[in-house]
Amino acid sequence: MNYYFHPSPRPSALESISDEELLNIYTLAVEAQALPDFIEIVKEILDSRDLIHSEKV
């Protein structure tokens, strides 16, 4: 399944949380081997906030 995350006019729960919480969610999702689609969505939000390069995700 290939999904593309489209930000809605209304922010999703992931888009409205803090950077620190989002990084924690990403770490926990990877450790728990969550669905790759979910991890990809989180990575896209991290990338949109320019956190991937600064935080070695």
N, C-alpha and C positions, 0 to 999 in steps of 0.2 A: 504494500500500500504506500503510495506516495501522496503525502499531504503537503500543502503549502499553507503556512500560517499567515492569515491576512488580519492585521490589526483592525479592529472594528472602531467605529466612531466613539463607542463607549469602551473604556479600557477593560481588559479582562482582569481576572484576579491576579494573574502573574504579572501583568503590566503595571499594576497599581501598588505592588509591594516594594519594600526598600531593596537597595542593591545588595546589602548584606544577607537579607532573607533569601533573595533570589540565588545568590551564590551558594547558600546552605542547601536550598532545594536541589540545585544542580548536583552538588556533591553527594547528597543522600540518594538522589535518583540513580546516579552512576554506581554507587556502592550497592544499591538494592537491585541493580540490573533491571531498571524500569524499562518500559517499552521504548525502543529507539525513537519512535515518533515523538513521544513526550520529551525525551532528552533533547531532540532536535529543536523542538519549540522553545524550550528553555534556553538553548544555545543561541537561537535567533534573537531572543529578547536581550540576552547578555551582550550579544554583538551590537544590537541597536543602541545599547547604553555604553558602548565602547569599554566593556568590562572584560572581554575575552583576552585582549592583548595585555592589559595591565594586571590581570590576576592569574595568568597561566592556567587557563581552563582547558 
